[in-house]
Amino acid sequence: MADPVWGEIELALGQIAALPHNVVRLKSKGLTPSDEVASKLREIKSGLLGAPRREPFVGPKMFLRVVGAGNRAYSGEWWFDAEVLAALDDAYARIPLEQDDLNQVVRDMLRELLAISHEWNSITEIWELRLPAGERLVGYGGIGSPQQLFANLPLTEKGNRMLVGRARQYFFPVKNPLWVEKIRNLV
């Protein structure tokens, strides 16, 4: 018997892809809603170790997302616990670093912990999803799987290596964009 969480995710993704504006967007790219669902399912499967777990949240709760120029902040699906950044900030608070150096260290550590390839994201900003008190949000969480530092290069070429991953990450197919705002620049 198939894991019911995958069926739930597939159903949610199918409903989103079938919305009229998404059908038009996909058609302009020569894709169908089914193509989009299959692509998103592959993305989730490659991004998490094992099957995701359905996780309902009730606010107040805060999640973070790192973005670069080519990434979506408001509609981005991948988020992580704010405690990951808080732990990094605490770990480096006692080290006298210039702000630019501190930003670089935070970017590098987030890239490592979240296993975010350079091709996917330049990590220049941190955005917050603040779930208000009493509001509900369903996500699908799991431990991030290792990914290549440079997705399109062999591992031995030009310093390419595997990023550790291992931070807990959440895939939110739908969220209220009014709960999302930029909280920090990293450049």
Secondary structure, 3 states (H helix, E strand, C coil): CCCHHHHHHHHHHHHHHCCHHHHHHHHHCCCCHHHHHHHHHHHHHHHECCCCEEEEEEECEEEEEEECCCCCCCCCCEEEEHHHHHHHHHHHCCCCCCHHHHHHHHHHHHHHHHCCCCCCCCCCEEEEEEECECCEEEEEEEEECCEECCCCCCCCCCCCCEECCCCEEEECCCCCHHHEEEEEECC
